[in-house]
Amino acid sequence: PALNQPDADAFARFILADQPSVPAYWRRMRPLNQEGGTPAAELSDPRPMTSDEVVHAAGHGATVIDTRDPAEYAAGHVPGSISIGLADTFGTWAGSVVPIDREIVLVLAAPDDLEPAIVQLRRAGFDHVIGYLEGGFDAWSGDRDRLEQRKAADLSAGDASTILDVREPSEWREGHVAGAVHIPGAQLPSRMGDVPAGPLLVMCGSGYRSAIAASLLQREGRDDVAHVVGGMGAYRSAGLPIHIENDEETR
């Protein structure tokens, strides 16, 4: 199909149409790889930190990344922390939404999660992981925030919330909730100004990316945000209406 396009411009549009969003860290990967990164043996190991030390670090610009399951994060988390569950794409998402020039503090589900989290972060160019909350979130003694979760089956046409769909363009074209606003998750940090005012329901394919996006919005001061558990997969399973735009509208 690509080679059957009528001209070079049409070929380029066809090839680029379904490309995923480029993670922010990719822009620095080539020069870093050419110059050579800091040898791992020269990097400091993250240290265990108390709640007060985490608060101090965050107050001096460190980013707190919560690697627990999104449901655990929603039930309670360090204020201002970002939810990025420890999965195969953890490093990619950190590289997409966390500024490279910040120190990082981790909140882990289990002590054994430290090494795989560090490996993925360093592969994305994050060399300044200074510590982790000792004892996990159970040891947290400071203030805590919560993030509302909504079930897809509970969504209704009468809900006043705007649905923010953070999936990729190819997923969006396959079907979405009518009236939803589309901003791919990796683009959200640079497009906060495009997010509508008022209550928001954040949706992705399964709930992983929407938890990241909702935590970013909460970090920006939005207190009217919830994310949809199970995402579009749960929405489809509930038999709720799907809107598919025609080719002309998509363009």
C-alpha positions as CSV (number, residue, x, y, z in Angstrom):
1,P,0.0,0.0,0.0
2,A,2.8,2.5,0.7
3,L,4.3,2.0,-2.7
4,N,0.9,2.5,-4.4
5,Q,0.7,6.1,-3.1
6,P,0.4,8.6,-6.0
7,D,3.4,10.8,-5.1
8,A,6.1,11.4,-2.5
9,D,4.0,13.6,-0.2
10,A,1.2,11.0,-0.1
11,F,3.8,8.3,0.6
12,A,5.2,10.3,3.5
13,R,1.7,10.9,4.9
14,F,0.9,7.2,4.7
15,I,4.1,6.1,6.4
16,L,3.9,8.6,9.2
17,A,0.2,8.2,9.8
18,D,0.4,5.4,12.4
19,Q,3.8,6.3,14.0
20,P,3.6,6.4,17.8
21,S,4.5,9.6,19.6
22,V,8.3,10.0,19.9
23,P,9.4,9.9,23.6
24,A,11.1,13.1,24.7
25,Y,14.3,11.3,25.7
26,W,14.9,10.1,22.1
27,R,16.1,13.6,21.2
28,R,19.0,13.3,23.5
29,M,19.8,9.6,23.0
30,R,21.8,10.0,19.8
31,P,24.3,12.6,21.1
32,L,24.6,10.8,24.4
33,N,25.3,7.5,22.7
34,Q,27.9,9.2,20.4
35,E,29.6,10.9,23.3
36,G,29.4,8.0,25.7
37,G,27.4,7.9,28.9
38,T,28.9,7.9,32.4
39,P,30.1,4.4,33.2
40,A,27.7,2.6,35.6
41,A,30.5,2.0,38.1
42,E,30.9,5.7,38.5
43,L,27.2,6.3,39.3
44,S,26.1,6.6,42.9
45,D,23.7,4.0,44.2
46,P,20.3,5.4,45.4
47,R,20.1,5.5,49.2
48,P,17.2,4.7,51.5
49,M,15.3,7.9,52.5
50,T,12.9,8.8,55.3
51,S,9.6,10.6,54.6
52,D,11.2,13.9,55.7
53,E,14.1,13.3,53.4
54,V,11.8,12.7,50.5
55,V,9.8,15.8,51.3
56,H,13.1,17.8,51.4
57,A,14.3,16.4,48.1
58,A,10.9,17.1,46.4
59,G,11.0,20.6,47.8
60,H,14.3,21.2,46.1
61,G,13.3,20.0,42.7
62,A,13.5,16.2,42.7
63,T,10.8,14.3,40.9
64,V,9.1,11.5,42.9
65,I,8.2,8.5,40.8
66,D,5.7,6.0,42.2
67,T,6.3,2.6,40.6
68,R,3.5,0.8,42.3
69,D,0.3,-0.5,40.6
70,P,-1.9,2.4,39.5
71,A,-4.7,1.2,41.9
72,E,-2.3,1.4,44.9
73,Y,-1.2,4.9,43.7
74,A,-4.8,6.0,43.4
75,A,-5.6,4.9,47.0
76,G,-2.8,7.1,48.4
77,H,0.5,8.6,47.2
78,V,3.1,11.2,48.0
79,P,1.7,14.6,46.9
80,G,3.2,15.7,43.6
81,S,4.5,12.3,42.7
82,I,4.1,10.8,39.2
83,S,2.5,7.3,38.8
84,I,4.6,5.2,36.4
85,G,4.0,1.5,37.2
86,L,7.0,-0.7,37.0
87,A,6.4,-2.6,33.7
88,D,8.4,-3.2,30.5
89,T,7.7,0.4,29.3
90,F,8.6,2.0,32.6
91,G,11.8,3.6,31.3
92,T,10.2,4.8,28.1
93,W,7.4,6.5,30.0
94,A,9.8,8.1,32.5
95,G,11.8,9.3,29.5
96,S,8.6,10.8,28.0
97,V,7.2,12.7,31.0
98,V,10.1,13.3,33.5
99,P,12.5,16.2,32.9
100,I,16.1,14.8,32.4
101,D,17.7,17.5,34.6
102,R,15.8,16.5,37.7
103,E,17.0,14.2,40.5
104,I,14.7,11.2,41.0
105,V,13.3,9.6,44.2
106,L,11.4,6.3,43.9
107,V,8.5,4.8,45.7
108,L,8.6,1.1,45.3
109,A,6.1,-1.7,45.8
110,A,8.9,-4.1,47.0
111,P,12.6,-3.8,47.7
112,D,13.4,-6.1,44.8
113,D,11.9,-3.6,42.4
114,L,14.8,-1.2,42.9
115,E,17.3,-2.8,40.6
116,P,14.9,-3.2,37.5
117,A,13.7,0.3,38.0
118,I,17.3,1.7,38.1
119,V,18.2,-0.3,35.0
120,Q,15.4,1.1,32.9
121,L,15.9,4.6,34.1
122,R,19.6,4.5,33.3
123,R,18.9,3.1,29.8
124,A,16.7,6.2,29.3
125,G,19.6,8.5,30.4
126,F,18.5,9.2,34.0
127,D,21.8,9.0,36.0
128,H,20.6,10.9,39.1
129,V,18.3,8.6,41.0
130,I,19.3,9.7,44.4
131,G,17.1,7.5,46.6
132,Y,14.0,5.6,47.4
133,L,11.4,5.7,50.2
134,E,12.6,3.2,52.8
135,G,9.9,0.8,53.7
136,G,7.8,1.7,50.7
137,F,4.6,3.7,50.9
138,D,3.6,1.9,54.1
139,A,6.4,3.9,55.8
140,W,5.2,7.3,54.5
141,S,4.4,9.6,57.3
142,G,3.6,12.8,55.4
143,D,0.5,14.2,53.8
144,R,-1.0,12.0,51.1
145,D,-3.1,12.6,48.0
146,R,-5.6,10.3,46.4
147,L,-6.6,10.0,42.7
148,E,-10.2,9.2,41.8
149,Q,-10.9,6.1,39.7
150,R,-14.0,5.5,37.6
151,K,-15.3,2.3,36.1
152,A,-15.9,2.4,32.3
153,A,-19.4,0.8,32.8
154,D,-20.4,3.8,35.0
155,L,-19.8,6.4,32.3
156,S,-22.9,8.0,31.0
157,A,-23.9,10.5,28.4
158,G,-25.1,12.8,31.2
159,D,-21.7,13.1,32.8
160,A,-20.4,16.6,32.8
161,S,-16.7,15.5,32.7
162,T,-14.6,15.8,29.6
163,I,-13.0,12.6,28.5
164,L,-9.3,13.0,27.8
165,D,-8.1,10.2,25.5
166,V,-4.3,9.7,25.8
167,R,-3.9,6.8,23.4
168,E,-1.9,6.9,20.2
169,P,-3.5,8.3,17.0
170,S,-3.9,4.8,15.5
171,E,-5.8,3.7,18.5
172,W,-8.0,6.8,18.4
173,R,-8.9,6.3,14.8
174,E,-10.0,2.7,15.6
175,G,-12.7,4.2,17.8
176,H,-13.2,6.5,20.8
177,V,-15.8,8.0,23.0
178,A,-17.8,10.7,21.1
179,G,-16.8,14.2,22.2
180,A,-13.5,13.1,23.8
181,V,-10.4,15.3,23.5
182,H,-7.3,13.5,22.1
183,I,-3.8,14.3,23.4
184,P,-1.3,11.3,23.3
185,G,0.2,10.7,26.7
186,A,3.8,11.3,25.6
187,Q,2.7,14.8,24.3
188,L,0.9,15.8,27.5
189,P,3.8,17.5,29.3
190,S,4.2,19.9,26.4
191,R,0.5,20.4,25.7
192,M,-0.9,21.1,29.2
193,G,-2.4,24.3,27.7
194,D,-4.5,22.2,25.4
195,V,-6.2,20.4,28.2
196,P,-9.8,21.6,28.7
197,A,-10.9,23.2,32.0
198,G,-13.4,21.5,34.2
199,P,-13.7,17.9,35.4
200,L,-11.7,15.4,33.4
201,L,-11.9,11.6,33.0
202,V,-8.6,10.3,31.5
203,M,-8.8,7.2,29.4
204,C,-6.2,5.0,27.6
205,G,-6.3,1.4,26.4
206,S,-6.0,-0.4,29.7
207,G,-5.6,2.1,32.5
208,Y,-1.7,2.2,32.7
209,R,-1.2,5.4,30.6
210,S,-4.2,7.1,31.9
211,A,-2.8,6.8,35.5
212,I,0.4,8.4,34.3
213,A,-1.5,11.2,32.6
214,A,-3.9,11.8,35.5
215,S,-1.0,12.0,38.0
216,L,0.7,14.6,35.8
217,L,-2.4,16.7,35.7
218,Q,-2.8,16.4,39.5
219,R,0.8,17.4,39.9
220,E,-0.1,20.5,37.8
221,G,-2.7,21.4,40.4
222,R,-5.8,19.9,38.8
223,D,-8.0,18.5,41.6
224,D,-10.9,17.5,39.3
225,V,-9.2,14.6,37.5
226,A,-10.1,10.9,37.6
227,H,-8.9,8.0,35.4
228,V,-10.9,5.2,33.9
229,V,-10.0,1.8,35.2
230,G,-9.5,-0.7,32.3
231,G,-9.6,2.1,29.7
232,M,-11.1,1.6,26.3
233,G,-10.9,-2.2,26.7
234,A,-13.3,-2.1,29.6
235,Y,-15.4,0.5,27.8
236,R,-15.8,-1.8,24.8
237,S,-16.5,-4.8,27.0
238,A,-19.3,-2.8,28.7
239,G,-21.0,-2.4,25.3
240,L,-20.9,1.4,25.3
241,P,-21.1,3.4,22.1
242,I,-17.9,3.8,20.1
243,H,-17.4,6.7,17.7
244,I,-15.3,6.1,14.5
245,E,-14.6,9.1,12.3
246,N,-14.7,8.8,8.6
247,D,-11.5,9.4,6.5
248,E,-12.4,12.9,5.6
249,E,-13.0,13.9,9.3
250,T,-9.8,12.2,10.4
251,R,-7.8,14.3,8.0
